[in-house]
């Protein structure tokens, strides 16, 4: 009986996905100075490395769960308990747009549920004759329902936060038409009394929407994992729609829940750690360092110990970046390659 259980563990695999693990080369050395990351550095140095297709967490999730053409809106819509039917859906998330010199900078905006309902009602009244219908089943995730494919290419919200929107506006056959629609949306929201009240309270106005992730609902999602642990709302939505159990990231108790999951028979476990990307979007390099230290202590070090003890057979770490995403695969055999000397994390920003 014990031998059978041991064989089950030996086939277990933990897949760790970390967006923005490697900083841009021009700032990496300074920001990473003084970090103590022995477990992470061991995994990176002893693992077999290879280029990874895709430049974002959104790419990675679509490829892994089998979502074609980046049609993320129908997936998260189902996670928000709305059936997409046969309609075309776009995410239409609330944002704040501010002028900085000659640029228009985008930031995510926090809306209350009642605010979301009021603003969607105003948008639906304004666009009633244009076959555009806005819904907000979640205060932070709004959607636009269309009768047909709008024939545009869009950039994800995560890709644009903190940046100048002009280089990310919709492209494609109908791109110019949608630029005009976005301008109409901005004018309508800017003039709405709700935004005047927000400004008086010292809150950012919700003066724009960001359209992205459009598509039709496709086939059922793949189920490549038995359990998902994450701080990413997007990864949690994919897990929910794929009917995969989902839980928060390992906390103060380390990997006990993950180990329990493996012992209960889940041989493929996914951990998505999105805190580094979230900190960079806010321009918070101190927050990036703090999240990285938590990653080391709460996740990477316990994983390495589990590999050494035989609880798991393989760790895959996907470092998802805007440029040069990489996959690192470490098996129990690879872990004994002591001659592969560890390098500081900032060295990987220059390779």
N, C-alpha and C positions, 0 to 999 in steps of 0.2 A: 504493500500500500504506500509506504513512504517512498519507495523507488519510483512508483508511478507519478506521485506528486512532484518529485524532483525533476522528472522528465518534462512535466508540464511547465514548470518554472523555466527550464532550460530553453524552451522555445519562445519565451516571452520577450517582447520587444517594446521599448518605450521610445516614442518619436517626439522629440522636443523641437518646437518651432519658435524662433526668436527673431522678430523683425528688428532691424536697426541695431544688431549686435556690434557691428563694426562702424565706427564713426568715419566721416570724411578725413582723409589723410592730413589735411592742413590743421585740424584741431585735435586729432586723436591723441597725440603724445601728451599734450597739456592736460586734457580732460581725464585721461586714464592714469595720470601720475599718482602713485601711492596706492593704487587699488591692489588688494590682496585676493587673488583668484586662482589658487593652486589647482582646484578640481577642474575648473573650466579650461585652464591652460593645459592640463594633462590630456583632457579629452581632445582638444583641438590639435595637439602635437602628435598624439598617437593614433588618431583616427585616420581612415582613408578618406581623402578629400576629393571632391569632384564639382564641376560647375553645376548650377541648378537653374533650370528654366523658370522664368517668372521674375518679376521685380517688386512684388508686394504680397502682403498677406491675402488680399483679395484674389490675386492670381493663384496662389497656393491652394486656397480653399476650393476654388472652382475646379482646378485640375484634380484635386484629390477626391472630392465628393462627386465629380462627374456633372458639373453644371456648365453647359455649353454657352459660348459667346458672352461670358461675364454677366449672365442674366441673374444678378443678385437680388434685385427688387422682389421678384416673385417668391424667392426663398425666405427672405426676412419677413415678407408679408404673411406667409403661412406661419412663421414663428410668432407673429403678432396676432394669430388666430383669425385671419381673414383669408378666404379662399380666392385665389387669383382668377379662377375661371378661364375663359378663352381670351381675356383682354391682354393688351400690352401694358406693362407697368414700368414706371420709372421711380426710383427714390427721388424725393423732392424735399430734402432736409433743410430745416430752418438754419439760416446763417446770419452773421453780422458782417457787413461790408464797410470798411473804413478807408478813407483816402489817406495815403501816406506819400507825400511828394507827388510824383506822377503815376503812382501805382494804386490799384484797388485791392486791398488785402482782405482775405477771407478768414473769419474765425467761426467756429461752431457757436451756436446760440442756444441757450437753455430756455425752454418754453414750459409754462404750466399747461396742464391738460385743457383748462378752459380757454387759455390764450390760443392754443393750437386749434381748438374748435372754432373760435371766433374768426381767426385769420383764414382758415380753410373755407368757412362760409362766405367770407368776403371775396376770396379768390373764385369760388364756384359761381357766385353771382356775376362777377365781372366777365368770366370766360364761358358763360352758359351757352353761347352760340358757337363755341369753337371746339366742341367735343373734348374738353379738358375737364377732368373731375378730380379734385384733391380730397384726400382722406388722411386722417391722423389717428390711427389706432393706438399709437404710442406718442407721447408728447415730443420725443426727440427724433422719431422716425416717421416722416410724412411721405406720402406717395401720390403719384399722378397717374390716373388711369386714362388710357387712350384706346381708341377703337382700332388703330392701325400702327404699324411700325413707323416711328417718326423719322427714320433714316438719318440718324446722327450717331457720331462716336463721342463718348463722354469720358471724363476722368473721374475717378473715385473721390469722394469727399476727403478721405485720409490723405490722398495725394496732393490736395490743394490747400489744406489748412495751413495758415501762416504765410501763404505765398500770394503773389500777384495773380489774380484770376484771369487776366487777359490771355495768357498763353495756354489756358486750360479750357476755354469756352468750347461749346459743342462744335464739332466738325462734321463734314459729310455733305450729302446732297442738299439737306434742308438746314444746314448749319446757320445761315444768315437769318432764316425765318425764326429759329429758336433764340438767336441773339436778341431779336426784337421782342419775343415773348418774355424773355428774362428781364429786359428793360421795363416792360409793362408791369411785371410782377414787382420789381423794385419800387417803381413809382407808387403803385397801389399800397404796398406795405408801408412805405415811408410816411404816407399821408394818413394811415389808419390811426384813430384815436388811441387805440391800445398801445401803439408805439410811443405816442406822446406821453402817456402815463408811465411807461417804462423809463423813458428818458428823465422824467421828473424824479423818479425813484433812484436815479443813478445807475440804472441797468442798461446793458447794451440793447439797442433796438434789434428787432428781427426784421431786417430790411432787405432780405433776399432769400431765395431758395437755391439749393444746389442740386441739379438734375444729374443722375448717374445710375449705373447698374441696371439699365433697362433690358426688358425681354419678356418673353412668354414663359409660362410655367412649362417645364419639361418633364421628362420621365422621373421616376422616383430616384432620390439621391442614393449613391453608393454608401455602404456601411463598412468602411475600411478599418474601423476601430471598435473595440468593445466598450471603451470609456473615454471621455474627454474631460480634461481639467483646463480651465482657462479664465483669464480676466478680460477676454475680448467678447463684446456683445455679438459681434459678427460670427466668430467661431462658435459661440453658444447657439446662435440661430441655426447654423448649418447642422450642428449636432442634434438639435431638437427636431428639425424637419427630417433628418435621416433616422430618427428614432434611436439615437445613441444616448446613453446616460451621460449627463453632464454635471460637473461640480466646480466650485471655485478652485483657484490655485492652492497648492499646498501652503498651509499657514505655519503657525508656531509649532505644530506637532510634526513638521517636516513631511516625509513621504509615507506616513503610516497608512493613510487611506489608499494611496496608490498601491502600496505593497499588499494591502488587504484585497484590493481589486484583482491583482495578479494571482494571489493565492486562491481567489474564488473562481479563477479560470479565464479571466480576460487576458489573452495573450498579446493583444495589440492595444496599447494605451497611447493616447495623444495628449501632450501638454503644449498649450499655446500661451506663451508669455509675451503680452503685448505692452507691458509697462514702459519699455525702453522707447518704443515708437511714440506712445502717448506723450512722454516727457519731451521728446525732440519736437513734436508738433507744437508744444507750448513754449519752445525755446528754453526749457528748463534743464540745463546740463547737470545741475546738482541733483535733480530728480532722476535723471538718467543714471548717474552713478549710484544713487540709493537703490533704484530698482535692480541694477546689476548686482549689487551686493546681496540683495534678497534672493536673486536668482541663484547665485553661488551657494548661499547658506541653506535655503529652503528646498532647492531643487537639484542643482548639479552635484553638489557634494553627496547628498543621500543617494542619488542615482549611481554615482561611481562606486559607492560602497555596496549597493545592491548588485552591481555587475561583478564586483570582486567576490562577493559571497555566493554567487551562483543563482540568486533570485531571478535575475534577468540575464539573457544571453547577448542582447545587442542594444546599443543606444544609437539613435540617429538624431543628429542635431542639424536642423536647417536654419542657416543664417540668411534671412530674406532681406535683400537690399535693393534700392533703386538701381544700383549697378553692381554687377558681379556677385549675385547670390551664389551661395555655396552650400554643399551638403557634406557633413562629416559623419562617417559611420565607424563606430567603435565596438568591436566584439571583445569577448573575454580573452581571446587569444591576442588581439592587438594590444590590449591593456598591459601586457607583459613586455612590450617592446621598450625597455628602459633607455635604450640608446637614442631614442627620439627625444631630444631635449625640448623642454617647454619653452615657448616664446611668449613675451608679453602680448596682451591683447591688442595693443595699438599696432604691433607689427603686421597684423592681418589687414589693416587698412591700407598698407602700402604694397600688397601683393596682388 
